[in-house]
Amino acid sequence: MQDKARIQAMVGEDLLFLTDDQLRRGIEAMFFAYRAFTADPDLILADLDYGRAHHRALHFIHRDPGLTVTSLLAVLGVTKQSLNRVLRTLIEDGLVDSRIGRRDRRERQLHLTSAGTALERRLSEAQRARMRAAYRNAGPQAVAGFRQVLEAMMDPETRAQYQALKDLSDDR
């Protein structure tokens, strides 16, 4: 048992002193993983003349029905003009419903229609299957470590947004 602890400590020490080559391989792995992660949804989106911004909007509206346009802007980190273009298309195509806010009539709350929900499910299912398989293959410690690395890469503002979304899930 002491040998295992010593080996884990040595591996941990090695991680503190990564070489440029190790960092480059990690960056490249991230590029290729992202390409694979987005490949299936990209095929579906291309058939509809949509892009990844449409997918992200559908994802976050699905995740938080009633999300305001202002909140979606903050989450996506895009310009108002860019988001308006995406939302206009999704609304015109019957995938998103924009409703006047209950408390503040100036707010627009976003909801997926049944067609929007079906499309979001199609786009996300392949990604969930890919993540599920990778997580199972890597094991629980690797999953926790992967999440820690991703969270550590976020700047403080982004990490706060991510934490707020995580807290929203925990409340459900």
KESE-595826 format. One record per residue (C-alpha): residue in one letter; x, y, z. Coordinates in pm, 1 decimal, padded with zeros to 6 digits. Last residue first. Example, Ala and Ser with C-alpha at 12.3 -4.5 7.8 and 13.67 -1.06 7.14 Angstrom:
2
aa:x:y:z
S:01367.0:-00106.0:00714.0
A:01230.0:-00450.0:00780.0
***
This chain:
172
aa:x:y:z
R:-03367.5:02046.0:-00945.1
D:-03153.0:02250.5:-00705.8
D:-02835.2:02062.0:-00802.1
S:-02890.8:02150.6:-01165.4
L:-02916.7:02521.9:-01083.6
D:-02602.9:02490.1:-00871.4
K:-02414.0:02353.6:-01172.8
L:-02541.3:02643.8:-01383.2
A:-02424.4:02889.6:-01115.7
Q:-02089.5:02708.4:-01095.7
Y:-02042.3:02745.4:-01471.4
Q:-02117.8:03116.5:-01452.6
A:-01872.7:03155.2:-01161.7
R:-01607.9:02956.8:-01353.3
T:-01656.2:03190.3:-01648.9
E:-01597.2:03493.8:-01428.9
P:-01293.3:03335.7:-01258.9
D:-01120.4:03233.9:-01584.9
M:-01173.7:02873.6:-01678.4
M:-00873.9:02641.4:-01719.3
A:-00902.0:02521.9:-01357.0
E:-01260.3:02411.1:-01423.4
L:-01148.3:02200.9:-01720.6
V:-00863.4:02044.8:-01521.0
Q:-01092.4:01967.7:-01227.6
R:-01349.7:01810.6:-01460.2
F:-01080.6:01588.5:-01611.4
G:-00958.8:01489.3:-01265.8
A:-01309.1:01390.2:-01154.3
V:-01358.1:01186.6:-01471.9
A:-01011.1:01032.6:-01435.7
Q:-01090.7:00924.2:-01080.9
P:-01427.4:00779.4:-01186.5
G:-01301.5:00561.5:-01471.8
A:-01151.1:00638.8:-01811.8
N:-01357.0:00391.6:-02016.5
R:-01681.6:00474.0:-01840.8
Y:-01615.3:00845.6:-01881.9
A:-01531.9:00805.2:-02250.7
A:-01844.2:00597.0:-02314.9
R:-02070.3:00841.8:-02130.4
M:-01909.9:01141.8:-02302.2
R:-01964.2:00989.7:-02650.4
A:-02321.4:00887.4:-02565.0
R:-02394.5:01233.0:-02423.4
Q:-02252.9:01392.9:-02738.2
A:-02461.1:01169.3:-02963.5
E:-02769.6:01252.0:-02757.9
S:-02709.1:01627.2:-02762.1
L:-02801.6:01714.3:-03117.7
R:-03096.7:01476.7:-03139.0
R:-03229.4:01590.5:-02798.4
E:-03194.7:01956.9:-02894.9
L:-03387.3:01884.2:-03214.8
A:-03671.9:01714.2:-03025.8
T:-03686.6:01996.6:-02770.5
G:-03698.8:02254.7:-03046.9
A:-03982.8:02066.6:-03219.3
S:-04171.8:02054.3:-02887.3
T:-04112.7:02427.8:-02851.6
L:-03812.6:02542.6:-02656.4
H:-03862.7:02829.5:-02416.0
L:-03709.5:03177.1:-02399.7
Q:-03814.8:03459.2:-02173.6
R:-03813.1:03809.8:-02316.9
E:-03781.0:04085.9:-02062.7
R:-03945.0:04424.8:-02110.3
R:-04263.1:04296.3:-01942.0
D:-04074.4:04256.7:-01616.0
R:-04238.6:04027.9:-01362.5
R:-04409.5:03788.5:-01602.4
G:-04161.1:03824.2:-01885.8
I:-04294.1:03840.4:-02243.2
R:-04253.2:03512.2:-02424.7
S:-04009.8:03401.6:-02695.1
D:-04080.6:03050.4:-02825.6
V:-03795.1:02855.5:-02977.0
L:-03798.1:02580.9:-03241.1
G:-04068.3:02718.6:-03471.0
D:-03839.8:02801.1:-03764.2
E:-03904.5:03174.2:-03721.1
I:-03806.8:03147.0:-03351.3
L:-03484.2:02956.9:-03422.3
T:-03391.5:03196.3:-03704.3
R:-03460.6:03509.2:-03496.3
L:-03271.7:03354.9:-03204.9
V:-02954.2:03303.7:-03408.3
R:-02958.8:03653.2:-03563.3
N:-03043.9:03808.6:-03225.9
L:-02752.9:03622.9:-03067.1
S:-02505.4:03766.3:-03317.5
Q:-02640.2:04119.9:-03283.7
K:-02640.9:04102.2:-02906.4
T:-02275.7:03999.3:-02912.6
V:-02162.7:03662.0:-02782.7
G:-02056.3:03542.5:-02437.9
L:-02285.0:03240.6:-02447.0
V:-02380.8:03254.8:-02080.5
A:-02409.9:03633.2:-02066.0
L:-02617.3:03657.2:-02382.8
L:-02840.1:03375.8:-02254.7
S:-02898.7:03573.9:-01936.9
T:-02996.8:03884.7:-02133.1
V:-03226.7:03681.6:-02360.4
T:-03400.9:03551.6:-02051.2
L:-03404.6:03184.5:-01955.9
G:-03764.5:03069.6:-01925.3
P:-03664.6:02705.4:-01962.7
D:-03314.7:02649.1:-01817.2
R:-03137.7:02346.9:-01967.3
H:-03343.2:02356.2:-02285.9
I:-03260.6:02725.1:-02334.4
F:-02894.3:02641.3:-02268.1
H:-02876.0:02360.2:-02522.6
L:-03085.7:02533.9:-02788.4
A:-02858.8:02840.3:-02773.2
R:-02546.3:02624.5:-02789.4
H:-02681.7:02434.0:-03089.9
H:-02774.2:02753.9:-03273.6
A:-02425.9:02892.6:-03206.9
R:-02283.1:02569.0:-03346.6
G:-02426.4:02643.1:-03688.3
Y:-02758.4:02604.4:-03864.1
D:-02835.4:02545.0:-04230.3
L:-03071.0:02260.1:-04131.2
D:-02866.9:01982.6:-04294.2
A:-02552.1:02150.0:-04157.2
L:-02689.9:02133.8:-03802.9
I:-02740.0:01755.5:-03821.3
L:-02387.1:01700.4:-03951.2
D:-02242.6:01945.1:-03695.1
P:-02421.5:01757.7:-03414.4
D:-02228.1:01440.1:-03501.0
A:-01888.3:01607.9:-03541.9
T:-01894.0:01831.4:-03232.2
F:-01739.2:01588.3:-02981.4
A:-01501.1:01447.3:-03244.6
R:-01364.4:01793.3:-03324.5
Y:-01352.3:01876.9:-02953.6
A:-01154.3:01559.0:-02885.7
F:-00910.9:01645.8:-03165.2
F:-00848.0:01996.7:-03032.8
M:-00824.0:01875.5:-02670.2
A:-00577.6:01602.6:-02765.1
E:-00372.3:01866.1:-02946.1
I:-00360.9:02084.0:-02636.2
G:-00263.4:01786.8:-02419.8
R:00007.4:01683.8:-02667.2
R:00141.4:02041.6:-02667.4
L:00148.6:02042.0:-02285.1
Q:00344.1:01715.9:-02278.7
D:00589.0:01853.0:-02539.0
D:00631.7:02177.7:-02345.8
T:00728.8:01968.9:-02044.7
L:00506.8:01929.9:-01743.5
F:00661.5:01992.8:-01403.6
L:00369.9:01986.9:-01160.1
L:00232.6:01674.7:-01324.3
D:00552.7:01490.1:-01243.8
E:00497.5:01561.8:-00873.8
G:00152.7:01403.3:-00889.5
V:00300.3:01095.6:-01057.8
M:00559.5:01076.1:-00780.9
A:00291.8:01108.0:-00512.1
Q:00083.2:00837.7:-00681.9
I:00389.1:00610.6:-00694.1
R:00459.8:00669.0:-00324.0
A:00096.2:00599.1:-00232.5
K:00102.6:00274.6:-00434.2
D:00431.3:00170.4:-00274.9
Q:00288.8:00236.8:00072.8
M:00000.0:00000.0:00000.0
***
